[in-house]
Amino acid sequence: MRILAIVLGTLLTSFAPTSWASAEGTFGLAAMVHTPNWPNNIDVMPWDGSSGGEFVYRAIPCSGNAPMNNISSNLPTYNSLIPGSRSPASTRSHPFKFTVRDGKLSGTINLTVCKLGSGPTKDEIADGNRDRIFVNFQADATKRTGEETVFSGTFKIAGGTGRYQRLTGDGVIRGYFMCFDPKGCVEGNGGKLRDMQYVMEGRFSDPAFRP
């Protein structure tokens, strides 16, 4: 009986569930979105900075040459708590989608995690197969010109896919719509603000974090 008890104890210990520990902290994010005809940019709809309706932007592919997008945030790494990660991590907004009513923006961001580290992404994984973080935001358009519209507001993190399923958080979001086209928005793009830069600052929490 003593030998049986020892064997059972060993088996129970071997199959005991892995311990989980929460991860929480503050984070920052800086990113760009566009509407050029990149290979993965389908169903995009740029805003003119004033009219109402539904509008959609996307970033270039994870493998694209974009230094700004490749050093975007310490959120996906949980401030480098995830083993093997290094902040800032590379992310993409696939898509950045919103509705405008009376100058108020209400939208969502599917934040695609390209890799848990800085630098270019060189693997062969399709962007649609990567982990994503889901963000909901509300914002006001606070300043408009023919070449620029500024916005600011708040956001909430609503989970994600893969390791980010139980991720939550909130904070502030701000940015501006404009055009990288040398001709500008009015002359080169018919008044459409084809590009945008934005930042987010806030807190995150993941009760299911596993080192």
N, CA, C and O of each residue as an XYZ file, in Angstrom:
844
protein
N       0.835     -1.207      0.000
C       0.000      0.000      0.000
C       0.865      1.251      0.000
O       0.523      2.242     -0.644
N       1.972      1.213      0.711
C       2.843      2.378      0.776
C       3.413      2.691     -0.614
O       3.500      3.853     -1.011
N       3.804      1.628     -1.352
C       4.342      1.824     -2.698
C       3.271      2.395     -3.628
O       3.553      3.278     -4.438
N       2.019      1.879     -3.506
C       0.911      2.364     -4.340
C       0.645      3.840     -4.074
O       0.408      4.607     -5.007
N       0.682      4.238     -2.815
C       0.436      5.635     -2.452
C       1.492      6.542     -3.059
O       1.189      7.634     -3.541
N       2.744      6.075     -3.030
C       3.828      6.876     -3.606
C       3.639      7.040     -5.105
O       3.836      8.128     -5.646
N       3.252      5.948     -5.781
C       3.046      5.989     -7.234
C       1.904      6.933     -7.586
O       2.024      7.747     -8.501
N       0.771      6.819     -6.840
C      -0.376      7.693     -7.100
C      -0.017      9.151     -6.871
O      -0.422     10.022     -7.641
N       0.745      9.420     -5.809
C       1.155     10.788     -5.526
C       2.008     11.362     -6.634
O       1.875     12.533     -6.992
N       2.890     10.531     -7.180
C       3.750     10.979     -8.283
C       2.927     11.308     -9.522
O       3.172     12.313    -10.190
N       1.927     10.436     -9.832
C       1.081     10.661    -10.999
C       0.261     11.936    -10.852
O       0.152     12.720    -11.795
N      -0.311     12.144     -9.683
C      -1.117     13.343     -9.456
C      -0.275     14.593     -9.594
O      -0.728     15.594    -10.149
N       0.951     14.541     -9.094
C       1.843     15.701     -9.210
C       2.203     15.949    -10.668
O       2.284     17.100    -11.097
N       2.420     14.889    -11.432
C       2.824     15.008    -12.831
C       1.732     15.643    -13.676
O       2.013     16.395    -14.609
N       0.458     15.326    -13.335
C      -0.651     15.815    -14.140
C      -1.365     17.002    -13.498
O      -2.460     17.368    -13.923
N      -0.764     17.595    -12.494
C      -1.357     18.777    -11.866
C      -1.384     19.922    -12.861
O      -0.446     20.066    -13.645
N      -2.446     20.756    -12.857
C      -2.552     21.863    -13.816
C      -1.426     22.863    -13.617
O      -0.955     23.089    -12.502
N      -1.005     23.459    -14.733
C       0.043     24.473    -14.677
C      -0.460     25.700    -13.931
O      -1.592     26.131    -14.149
N       0.350     26.261    -13.070
C      -0.055     27.432    -12.300
C      -0.108     28.647    -13.199
O       0.687     28.787    -14.129
N      -1.064     29.532    -12.908
C      -1.241     30.756    -13.672
C      -0.990     31.943    -12.754
O      -1.254     31.880    -11.554
N      -0.487     33.003    -13.318
C      -0.252     34.221    -12.542
C      -0.685     35.401    -13.393
O      -0.445     35.415    -14.601
N      -1.316     36.384    -12.781
C      -1.789     37.533    -13.540
C      -0.624     38.426    -13.939
O       0.405     38.481    -13.265
N      -0.813     39.122    -15.051
C       0.157     40.118    -15.505
C      -0.584     41.420    -15.686
O      -1.673     41.441    -16.259
N      -0.009     42.504    -15.208
C      -0.653     43.801    -15.374
C       0.405     44.890    -15.374
O       1.516     44.707    -14.876
N       0.034     46.020    -15.942
C       0.968     47.137    -16.013
C       0.473     48.216    -16.954
O      -0.682     48.203    -17.380
N       1.344     49.138    -17.271
C       1.019     50.205    -18.205
C       1.691     49.922    -19.552
O       2.643     49.146    -19.627
N       1.192     50.552    -20.601
C       1.784     50.343    -21.917
C       1.577     51.575    -22.784
O       0.751     52.438    -22.487
N       2.345     51.633    -23.860
C       2.179     52.659    -24.873
C       2.215     52.009    -26.242
O       2.794     50.936    -26.413
N       1.600     52.654    -27.208
C       1.584     52.138    -28.573
C       1.640     53.303    -29.545
O       0.985     54.323    -29.333
N       2.414     53.157    -30.604
C       2.450     54.133    -31.694
C       2.375     53.362    -33.002
O       3.138     52.419    -33.211
N       1.464     53.753    -33.884
C       1.252     52.975    -35.106
C       0.758     53.855    -36.237
O       0.351     54.997    -36.022
N       0.797     53.310    -37.452
C       0.293     53.972    -38.636
C      -0.714     53.078    -39.342
O      -0.629     51.852    -39.268
N      -1.666     53.698    -40.025
C      -2.562     52.968    -40.916
C      -2.650     53.739    -42.228
O      -2.397     54.942    -42.285
N      -3.018     53.006    -43.287
C      -3.005     53.587    -44.624
C      -4.188     53.081    -45.442
O      -4.972     52.255    -44.974
N      -4.307     53.583    -46.659
C      -5.240     53.006    -47.627
C      -4.610     52.771    -48.991
O      -5.359     52.586    -49.950
N      -3.283     52.764    -49.152
C      -2.722     52.415    -50.466
C      -3.124     51.002    -50.877
O      -3.601     50.225    -50.049
N      -2.938     50.676    -52.119
C      -3.347     49.367    -52.628
C      -2.278     48.317    -52.376
O      -1.762     47.699    -53.307
N      -1.956     48.125    -51.107
C      -1.023     47.058    -50.749
C      -1.701     45.711    -50.992
O      -2.929     45.655    -51.057
N      -0.938     44.626    -51.128
C      -1.551     43.332    -51.451
C      -2.649     42.893    -50.491
O      -3.610     42.253    -50.918
N      -2.533     43.223    -49.186
C      -3.544     42.749    -48.239
C      -4.566     43.832    -47.894
O      -5.410     43.622    -47.024
N      -4.503     44.975    -48.555
C      -5.422     46.065    -48.229
C      -6.661     46.020    -49.109
O      -6.740     46.688    -50.139
N      -7.624     45.216    -48.677
C      -8.877     45.113    -49.404
C      -9.984     45.719    -48.553
O      -9.897     45.752    -47.326
N     -11.026     46.200    -49.228
C     -12.180     46.782    -48.530
C     -11.789     47.940    -47.630
O     -12.315     48.058    -46.524
N     -10.883     48.797    -48.073
C     -10.526     49.986    -47.307
C     -11.336     51.175    -47.794
O     -11.704     51.252    -48.966
N     -11.610     52.099    -46.888
C     -12.407     53.260    -47.222
C     -11.905     54.462    -46.426
O     -12.230     54.585    -45.246
N     -11.116     55.356    -47.043
C     -10.567     56.501    -46.309
C     -11.626     57.556    -46.011
O     -12.633     57.660    -46.711
N     -11.387     58.320    -44.984
C     -12.288     59.379    -44.507
C     -11.850     60.711    -45.093
O     -10.679     60.891    -45.429
N     -12.790     61.651    -45.218
C     -12.434     62.998    -45.652
C     -12.291     63.961    -44.478
O     -12.047     65.153    -44.667
N     -12.447     63.431    -43.255
C     -12.249     64.256    -42.064
C     -13.476     64.962    -41.543
O     -13.414     65.607    -40.497
N     -14.612     64.857    -42.255
C     -15.793     65.576    -41.794
C     -17.103     64.812    -42.012
O     -17.984     64.884    -41.155
N     -17.264     64.101    -43.099
C     -18.540     63.459    -43.384
C     -18.776     62.249    -42.499
O     -17.841     61.678    -41.938
N     -20.057     61.863    -42.380
C     -20.413     60.705    -41.597
C     -20.361     59.438    -42.419
O     -20.267     59.485    -43.646
N     -20.422     58.300    -41.739
C     -20.394     57.023    -42.429
C     -19.426     56.051    -41.796
O     -18.925     56.281    -40.696
N     -19.167     54.962    -42.498
C     -18.240     53.934    -42.010
C     -16.962     53.976    -42.835
O     -17.006     54.060    -44.062
N     -15.808     53.915    -42.142
C     -14.515     54.059    -42.805
C     -13.557     52.987    -42.291
O     -13.635     52.561    -41.139
N     -12.651     52.560    -43.174
C     -11.758     51.451    -42.851
C     -10.343     51.755    -43.339
O     -10.140     52.160    -44.484
N      -9.383     51.552    -42.461
C      -7.962     51.678    -42.781
C      -7.272     50.375    -42.406
O      -7.777     49.599    -41.594
N      -6.104     50.148    -43.013
C      -5.285     48.999    -42.660
C      -3.820     49.420    -42.669
O      -3.459     50.445    -43.247
N      -2.992     48.624    -42.029
C      -1.549     48.849    -42.079
C      -0.959     48.026    -43.218
O      -1.650     47.208    -43.827
N       0.316     48.246    -43.498
C       0.982     47.410    -44.488
C       1.208     46.020    -43.879
O       1.044     45.863    -42.669
N       1.575     45.015    -44.667
C       1.783     43.669    -44.113
C       2.872     43.647    -43.048
O       3.740     44.518    -43.010
N       2.811     42.642    -42.190
C       3.841     42.480    -41.159
C       5.239     42.396    -41.763
O       6.211     42.842    -41.153
N       5.337     41.828    -42.951
C       6.636     41.687    -43.599
C       7.057     42.947    -44.360
O       8.147     42.992    -44.930
N       6.196     43.968    -44.369
C       6.502     45.187    -45.107
C       7.600     46.009    -44.451
O       7.890     45.843    -43.266
N       8.198     46.883    -45.217
C       9.294     47.721    -44.742
C       8.736     48.995    -44.127
O       8.526     49.989    -44.822
N       8.496     48.959    -42.820
C       7.935     50.114    -42.127
C       8.519     50.201    -40.729
O       7.967     49.605    -39.804
N       9.627     50.928    -40.539
C      10.276     50.995    -39.222
C       9.339     51.441    -38.106
O       9.409     50.912    -36.996
N       8.463     52.406    -38.384
C       7.563     52.886    -37.345
C       6.641     51.766    -36.864
O       6.439     51.596    -35.662
N       6.083     51.004    -37.806
C       5.191     49.921    -37.437
C       5.928     48.771    -36.770
O       5.330     48.001    -36.018
N       7.212     48.652    -37.038
C       7.977     47.547    -36.478
C       8.485     47.822    -35.071
O       9.127     46.956    -34.478
N       8.222     48.983    -34.527
C       8.618     49.283    -33.141
C       7.428     49.914    -32.437
O       7.537     51.010    -31.887
N       6.291     49.223    -32.453
C       5.073     49.918    -32.100
C       4.627     49.862    -30.648
O       4.042     50.836    -30.175
N       4.870     48.765    -29.897
C       4.243     48.700    -28.573
C       4.901     47.685    -27.647
O       5.488     46.697    -28.088
N       4.786     47.961    -26.348
C       5.199     46.994    -25.339
C       3.999     46.221    -24.781
O       4.156     45.439    -23.844
N       2.800     46.431    -25.347
C       1.623     45.692    -24.901
C       1.697     44.205    -25.243
O       1.468     43.390    -24.349
N       2.002     43.797    -26.482
C       1.986     42.361    -26.796
C       2.967     41.532    -25.982
O       2.754     40.334    -25.795
N       4.041     42.150    -25.495
C       5.044     41.414    -24.718
C       4.765     41.446    -23.223
O       5.488     40.831    -22.439
N       3.693     42.176    -22.819
C       3.414     42.405    -21.399
C       4.652     42.995    -20.710
O       5.080     42.538    -19.651
N       5.206     44.026    -21.353
C       6.417     44.686    -20.844
C       7.577     43.699    -20.730
O       8.325     43.706    -19.753
N       7.709     42.853    -21.747
C       8.778     41.852    -21.852
C       8.689     40.753    -20.796
O       9.688     40.088    -20.521
N       7.501     40.545    -20.192
C       7.312     39.441    -19.248
C       7.177     38.106    -19.963
O       7.507     37.068    -19.389
N       6.700     38.109    -21.199
C       6.546     36.866    -21.943
C       7.943     36.345    -22.315
O       8.722     37.071    -22.933
N       8.262     35.128    -21.956
C       9.599     34.588    -22.241
C       9.960     34.695    -23.723
O       9.152     34.373    -24.595
N      11.162     35.143    -23.990
C      11.635     35.266    -25.355
C      11.203     36.526    -26.067
O      11.586     36.751    -27.215
N      10.407     37.356    -25.402
C       9.934     38.587    -26.027
C      10.875     39.747    -25.720
O      11.695     39.680    -24.805
N      10.737     40.797    -26.500
C      11.535     42.000    -26.296
C      10.735     43.207    -26.761
O      10.340     43.285    -27.924
N      10.500     44.134    -25.865
C       9.765     45.343    -26.247
C      10.711     46.321    -26.943
O      11.889     46.396    -26.594
N      10.197     47.078    -27.933
C       8.812     47.083    -28.407
C       8.558     45.993    -29.438
O       9.453     45.613    -30.193
N       7.337     45.502    -29.458
C       6.957     44.461    -30.402
C       6.339     45.071    -31.653
O       5.872     46.210    -31.646
N       6.348     44.297    -32.710
C       5.812     44.734    -33.996
C       4.329     44.387    -34.090
O       3.947     43.235    -33.883
N       3.491     45.381    -34.401
C       2.057     45.141    -34.555
C       1.544     45.826    -35.819
O       2.221     46.671    -36.405
N       0.333     45.444    -36.225
C      -0.353     46.079    -37.347
C      -1.830     46.267    -37.011
O      -2.398     45.494    -36.240
N      -2.436     47.272    -37.578
C      -3.872     47.508    -37.413
C      -4.588     46.920    -38.624
O      -4.625     47.533    -39.691
N      -5.155     45.728    -38.452
C      -5.789     45.001    -39.564
C      -7.205     44.565    -39.196
O      -7.383     43.410    -38.810
N      -8.214     45.417    -39.292
C      -8.173     46.798    -39.739
C      -8.356     47.779    -38.584
O      -8.549     47.377    -37.437
N      -8.292     49.077    -38.906
C      -8.711     50.176    -38.034
C     -10.014     50.674    -38.643
O     -10.015     51.315    -39.694
N     -11.125     50.374    -37.972
C     -12.445     50.581    -38.566
C     -13.303     51.436    -37.640
O     -13.294     51.227    -36.427
N     -14.045     52.396    -38.193
C     -14.850     53.257    -37.336
C     -16.040     53.843    -38.092
O     -16.070     53.895    -39.321
N     -17.010     54.275    -37.306
C     -18.190     54.963    -37.820
C     -18.178     56.394    -37.294
O     -17.837     56.618    -36.133
N     -18.542     57.356    -38.121
C     -18.578     58.766    -37.731
C     -20.015     59.260    -37.743
O     -20.727     59.118    -38.737
N     -20.432     59.845    -36.621
C     -21.736     60.492    -36.517
C     -21.562     61.795    -35.754
O     -21.141     61.788    -34.597
N     -21.882     62.909    -36.392
C     -21.782     64.233    -35.766
C     -20.391     64.495    -35.188
O     -20.262     65.046    -34.095
N     -19.364     64.103    -35.917
C     -17.995     64.362    -35.493
C     -17.466     63.416    -34.444
O     -16.343     63.586    -33.970
N     -18.259     62.410    -34.066
C     -17.829     61.443    -33.053
C     -17.480     60.122    -33.732
O     -18.232     59.615    -34.565
N     -16.336     59.581    -33.361
C     -15.852     58.330    -33.928
C     -16.096     57.190    -32.955
O     -15.799     57.312    -31.766
N     -16.630     56.091    -33.447
C     -16.832     54.880    -32.658
C     -16.310     53.722    -33.472
O     -16.811     53.453    -34.563
N     -15.290     53.021    -32.947
C     -14.684     52.009    -33.800
C     -13.982     50.885    -33.086
O     -14.033     50.759    -31.863
N     -13.326     50.072    -33.884
C     -12.599     48.906    -33.388
C     -11.240     48.828    -34.076
O     -11.068     49.293    -35.203
N     -10.284     48.231    -33.375
C      -8.964     47.973    -33.925
C      -8.646     46.502    -33.706
O      -8.675     46.018    -32.574
N      -8.343     45.795    -34.780
C      -7.806     44.435    -34.657
C      -6.289     44.558    -34.707
O      -5.694     44.653    -35.781
N      -5.681     44.555    -33.541
C      -4.240     44.763    -33.449
C      -3.517     43.435    -33.665
O      -3.466     42.594    -32.767
N      -2.965     43.255    -34.851
C      -2.260     42.026    -35.200
C      -0.843     42.050    -34.652
O      -0.110     43.014    -34.871
N      -0.452     40.999    -33.942
C       0.887     40.902    -33.363
C       1.794     40.201    -34.374
O       1.686     38.993    -34.582
N       2.684     40.964    -34.994
C       3.570     40.394    -36.018
C       4.627     39.493    -35.402
O       4.856     38.381    -35.879
N       5.273     39.970    -34.341
C       6.292     39.188    -33.646
C       6.512     39.802    -32.276
O       6.289     40.997    -32.082
N       6.949     38.988    -31.329
C       7.146     39.457    -29.958
C       8.560     40.014    -29.784
O       9.309     39.587    -28.905
N       8.898     40.952    -30.622
C      10.208     41.581    -30.555
C      10.300     42.663    -31.603
O       9.444     42.755    -32.482
N      11.325     43.481    -31.521
C      11.488     44.564    -32.472
C      12.154     44.063    -33.750
O      12.623     42.926    -33.815
N      12.189     44.921    -34.759
C      12.835     44.562    -36.008
C      11.879     43.967    -37.018
O      10.718     43.716    -36.694
N      12.344     43.736    -38.239
C      11.482     43.245    -39.316
C      10.974     41.831    -39.073
O      11.615     41.030    -38.394
N       9.802     41.542    -39.645
C       9.204     40.215    -39.562
C       9.564     39.446    -40.814
O       9.237     39.880    -41.918
N      10.234     38.306    -40.667
C      10.758     37.575    -41.828
C      10.194     36.168    -41.965
O      10.646     35.415    -42.826
N       9.225     35.795    -41.145
C       8.664     34.455    -41.297
C       7.637     34.441    -42.439
O       7.391     35.459    -43.085
N       7.049     33.262    -42.668
C       6.109     33.102    -43.779
C       4.660     33.011    -43.313
O       3.791     32.612    -44.089
N       4.386     33.372    -42.066
C       3.024     33.281    -41.531
C       2.168     34.411    -42.099
O       2.587     35.569    -42.102
N       0.971     34.077    -42.580
C       0.056     35.097    -43.087
C      -0.441     35.963    -41.932
O      -0.653     35.462    -40.828
N      -0.627     37.243    -42.177
C      -1.064     38.150    -41.109
C      -2.376     37.700    -40.482
O      -2.571     37.871    -39.278
N      -3.274     37.131    -41.272
C      -4.557     36.681    -40.751
C      -4.459     35.498    -39.810
O      -5.423     35.185    -39.111
N      -3.315     34.836    -39.780
C      -3.123     33.676    -38.896
C      -2.362     34.023    -37.621
O      -2.059     33.137    -36.822
N      -2.058     35.266    -37.429
C      -1.307     35.684    -36.231
C      -2.270     36.050    -35.099
O      -3.447     36.319    -35.339
N      -1.754     36.057    -33.854
C      -2.569     36.467    -32.715
C      -2.979     37.931    -32.863
O      -2.248     38.745    -33.426
N      -4.168     38.242    -32.343
C      -4.684     39.598    -32.417
C      -5.188     40.056    -31.058
O      -5.604     39.245    -30.230
N      -5.145     41.361    -30.839
C      -5.698     42.012    -29.653
C      -6.835     42.907    -30.122
O      -6.657     43.700    -31.046
N      -8.006     42.788    -29.495
C      -9.185     43.538    -29.918
C      -9.355     44.800    -29.068
O      -9.325     44.744    -27.839
N      -9.532     45.921    -29.735
C      -9.660     47.220    -29.058
C     -10.930     47.911    -29.541
O     -11.191     47.966    -30.743
N     -11.720     48.436    -28.611
C     -12.876     49.276    -28.925
C     -12.559     50.708    -28.502
O     -11.986     50.918    -27.433
N     -12.922     51.694    -29.321
C     -12.612     53.073    -28.946
C     -13.741     54.027    -29.294
O     -14.547     53.777    -30.191
N     -13.773     55.134    -28.550
C     -14.679     56.255    -28.789
C     -13.827     57.518    -28.821
O     -12.959     57.699    -27.966
N     -14.064     58.394    -29.798
C     -13.227     59.588    -29.910
C     -14.015     60.727    -30.546
O     -15.049     60.515    -31.179
N     -13.498     61.945    -30.362
C     -14.057     63.138    -30.978
C     -13.055     63.713    -31.960
O     -11.854     63.736    -31.689
N     -13.550     64.183    -33.113
C     -12.712     64.927    -34.049
C     -12.635     66.364    -33.534
O     -13.645     67.065    -33.482
N     -11.436     66.795    -33.154
C     -11.294     68.071    -32.449
C     -10.752     69.194    -33.309
O     -10.853     70.356    -32.917
N     -10.180     68.894    -34.466
C      -9.608     69.935    -35.318
C      -9.595     69.447    -36.754
O      -9.155     68.332    -37.034
N     -10.083     70.288    -37.669
C     -10.136     69.897    -39.072
C      -9.547     70.976    -39.959
O      -9.806     72.163    -39.763
N      -8.744     70.555    -40.948
C      -8.327     71.404    -42.058
C      -8.454     70.544    -43.313
O      -8.825     69.374    -43.228
N      -8.150     71.114    -44.469
C      -8.215     70.329    -45.681
C      -7.198     69.215    -45.731
O      -7.363     68.256    -46.485
N      -6.130     69.328    -44.927
C      -5.037     68.363    -44.964
C      -4.918     67.521    -43.698
O      -4.041     66.661    -43.617
N      -5.769     67.744    -42.721
C      -5.575     67.052    -41.442
C      -6.835     67.101    -40.596
O      -7.543     68.108    -40.577
N      -7.109     66.009    -39.897
C      -8.157     65.974    -38.876
C      -7.603     65.284    -37.640
O      -7.127     64.151    -37.716
N      -7.664     65.959    -36.516
C      -7.137     65.441    -35.246
C      -8.278     64.811    -34.452
O      -9.407     65.299    -34.487
N      -7.982     63.733    -33.740
C      -9.002     63.106    -32.895
C      -8.386     62.664    -31.570
O      -7.176     62.452    -31.480
N      -9.218     62.529    -30.554
C      -8.779     62.021    -29.252
C      -9.972     61.399    -28.546
O     -11.116     61.792    -28.772
N      -9.690     60.415    -27.681
C     -10.767     59.746    -26.973
C     -10.252     58.689    -26.028
O      -9.144     58.803    -25.504
N     -11.051     57.659    -25.807
C     -10.704     56.582    -24.881
C     -10.881     55.229    -25.560
O     -11.551     55.119    -26.587
N     -10.268     54.197    -24.971
C     -10.378     52.852    -25.526
C     -10.495     51.823    -24.412
O     -10.166     52.088    -23.256
N     -10.974     50.636    -24.794
C     -10.999     49.472    -23.918
C     -10.495     48.265    -24.697
O     -10.837     48.088    -25.867
N      -9.686     47.438    -24.049
C      -9.219     46.191    -24.650
C     -10.246     45.108    -24.346
O     -10.652     44.931    -23.198
N     -10.664     44.384    -25.384
C     -11.724     43.383    -25.239
C     -11.228     41.995    -25.616
O     -11.844     41.312    -26.435
N     -10.121     41.580    -25.022
C      -9.605     40.243    -25.275
C      -8.855     40.153    -26.591
O      -8.315     41.141    -27.089
N      -8.833     38.944    -27.146
C      -8.109     38.732    -28.387
C      -8.090     37.262    -28.730
O      -8.950     36.502    -28.286
N      -7.111     36.858    -29.521
C      -6.952     35.459    -29.882
C      -5.642     34.933    -29.301
O      -4.782     35.707    -28.882
N      -5.501     33.599    -29.283
C      -4.277     33.011    -28.746
C      -4.083     33.368    -27.275
O      -5.015     33.255    -26.478
N      -2.893     33.791    -26.920
C      -2.567     34.092    -25.530
C      -3.309     35.316    -24.999
O      -3.283     35.567    -23.794
N      -3.967     36.082    -25.866
C      -4.599     37.342    -25.455
C      -6.101     37.219    -25.210
O      -6.790     38.236    -25.129
N      -6.622     36.006    -25.092
C      -8.062     35.815    -24.979
C      -8.667     36.495    -23.756
O      -9.805     36.960    -23.817
N      -7.934     36.563    -22.653
C      -8.490     37.138    -21.424
C      -7.879     38.501    -21.094
O      -7.993     38.982    -19.967
N      -7.245     39.106    -22.065
C      -6.616     40.413    -21.871
C      -7.670     41.520    -21.801
O      -8.590     41.562    -22.618
N      -7.529     42.404    -20.830
C      -8.385     43.585    -20.720
C      -7.505     44.810    -20.486
O      -6.307     44.689    -20.229
N      -8.108     45.975    -20.577
C      -7.358     47.204    -20.337
C      -8.153     48.412    -20.800
O      -9.225     48.278    -21.390
N      -7.617     49.583    -20.526
C      -8.269     50.817    -20.963
C      -7.263     51.953    -20.930
O      -6.174     51.816    -20.372
N      -7.630     53.066    -21.526
C      -6.736     54.218    -21.563
C      -7.204     55.248    -22.556
O      -8.392     55.325    -22.870
N      -6.273     56.044    -23.052
C      -6.596     57.130    -23.979
C      -5.983     56.846    -25.347
O      -4.937     56.207    -25.460
N      -6.658     57.335    -26.378
C      -6.190     57.203    -27.753
C      -6.250     58.573    -28.410
O      -7.188     59.334    -28.170
N      -5.270     58.892    -29.230
C      -5.278     60.156    -29.964
C      -4.462     59.991    -31.232
O      -3.598     59.119    -31.319
N      -4.741     60.832    -32.210
C      -4.007     60.739    -33.454
C      -4.492     61.754    -34.456
O      -5.250     62.664    -34.116
N      -4.056     61.601    -35.699
C      -4.516     62.503    -36.750
C      -4.493     61.817    -38.104
O      -3.602     61.022    -38.404
N      -5.483     62.139    -38.907
C      -5.587     61.671    -40.279
C      -4.912     62.680    -41.187
O      -5.035     63.885    -40.967
N      -4.195     62.209    -42.215
C      -3.466     63.082    -43.127
C      -3.126     62.284    -44.378
O      -3.722     61.237    -44.627
N      -2.160     62.779    -45.176
C      -1.724     62.071    -46.385
C      -0.214     62.109    -46.481
O       0.402     63.165    -46.341
N       0.389     60.929    -46.725
C       1.829     60.890    -46.987
C       2.153     61.301    -48.422
O       3.311     61.571    -48.741
N       1.159     61.349    -49.274
C       1.356     61.741    -50.668
C       2.013     63.118    -50.730
O       1.515     64.053    -50.103
N       3.130     63.273    -51.475
C       3.790     64.582    -51.583
C       2.847     65.695    -52.053
O       3.053     66.865    -51.732
N       1.806     65.320    -52.820
C       0.850     66.334    -53.293
C      -0.168     66.712    -52.233
O      -0.928     67.664    -52.412
N      -0.189     65.974    -51.128
C      -1.146     66.272    -50.071
C      -2.475     65.587    -50.279
O      -2.631     64.770    -51.186
N      -3.435     65.925    -49.432
C      -4.751     65.288    -49.479
C      -5.670     65.929    -50.506
O      -6.354     65.226    -51.251
N      -5.691     67.259    -50.554
C      -6.618     67.961    -51.443
C      -6.229     67.771    -52.897
O      -7.060     67.380    -53.717
N      -4.982     68.041    -53.223
C      -4.544     67.955    -54.615
C      -4.319     66.521    -55.062
O      -4.693     66.155    -56.176
N      -3.721     65.716    -54.220
C      -3.328     64.377    -54.646
C      -4.356     63.294    -54.414
O      -4.295     62.255    -55.072
N      -5.319     63.493    -53.489
C      -6.231     62.419    -53.124
C      -7.691     62.841    -53.078
O      -8.521     62.171    -52.464
N      -7.995     63.935    -53.719
C      -9.391     64.357    -53.805
C     -10.042     64.646    -52.476
O     -11.251     64.467    -52.325
N      -9.269     65.087    -51.520
C      -9.824     65.412    -50.210
C      -9.884     64.251    -49.247
O     -10.268     64.433    -48.092
N      -9.515     63.057    -49.689
C      -9.527     61.901    -48.808
C      -8.247     61.871    -47.969
O      -7.146     62.027    -48.496
N      -8.404     61.670    -46.664
C      -7.257     61.579    -45.747
C      -6.823     60.116    -45.726
O      -7.317     59.326    -44.921
N      -5.908     59.765    -46.603
C      -5.615     58.361    -46.875
C      -4.732     57.684    -45.837
O      -4.607     56.460    -45.854
N      -4.118     58.438    -44.938
C      -3.207     57.856    -43.952
C      -3.514     58.397    -42.562
O      -4.181     59.421    -42.413
N      -3.021     57.699    -41.552
C      -3.283     58.123    -40.176
C      -2.204     57.593    -39.248
O      -1.688     56.492    -39.440
N      -1.872     58.379    -38.253
C      -0.991     57.960    -37.170
C      -1.757     58.068    -35.860
O      -2.532     59.004    -35.661
N      -1.536     57.099    -34.960
C      -2.225     57.182    -33.667
C      -1.352     56.593    -32.569
O      -0.442     55.803    -32.817
N      -1.664     57.008    -31.346
C      -0.985     56.487    -30.160
C      -2.040     56.090    -29.141
O      -3.135     56.650    -29.108
N      -1.696     55.122    -28.316
C      -2.537     54.733    -27.185
C      -1.658     54.647    -25.939
O      -0.509     54.210    -26.000
N      -2.214     55.064    -24.828
C      -1.553     54.933    -23.528
C      -2.572     54.398    -22.539
O      -3.702     54.884    -22.490
N      -2.186     53.400    -21.750
C      -3.156     52.862    -20.815
C      -2.592     51.762    -19.942
O      -1.380     51.603    -19.799
N      -3.515     51.006    -19.360
C      -3.171     49.905    -18.483
C      -3.725     48.610    -19.067
O      -4.710     48.621    -19.805
N      -3.078     47.493    -18.727
C      -3.544     46.192    -19.187
C      -3.535     45.214    -18.021
O      -2.833     45.412    -17.029
N      -4.335     44.146    -18.159
C      -4.390     43.087    -17.156
C      -4.745     41.777    -17.836
O      -5.662     41.723    -18.655
N      -4.018     40.724    -17.497
C      -4.305     39.391    -18.018
C      -4.230     38.404    -16.858
O      -3.136     38.045    -16.423
N      -5.394     37.956    -16.346
C      -5.397     37.022    -15.212
C      -4.945     35.622    -15.589
O      -4.713     34.789    -14.713
N      -4.817     35.353    -16.894
C      -4.446     34.010    -17.347
C      -3.014     33.969    -17.870
O      -2.648     33.058    -18.613
N      -2.210     34.948    -17.487
C      -0.831     34.985    -17.961
C      -0.054     33.781    -17.432
O      -0.130     33.448    -16.250
N       0.694     33.138    -18.327
C       1.540     32.010    -17.931
C       2.965     32.275    -18.426
O       3.190     32.307    -19.635
N       3.913     32.462    -17.537
C       5.315     32.737    -17.949
C       5.884     31.611    -18.798
O       7.038     31.681    -19.223
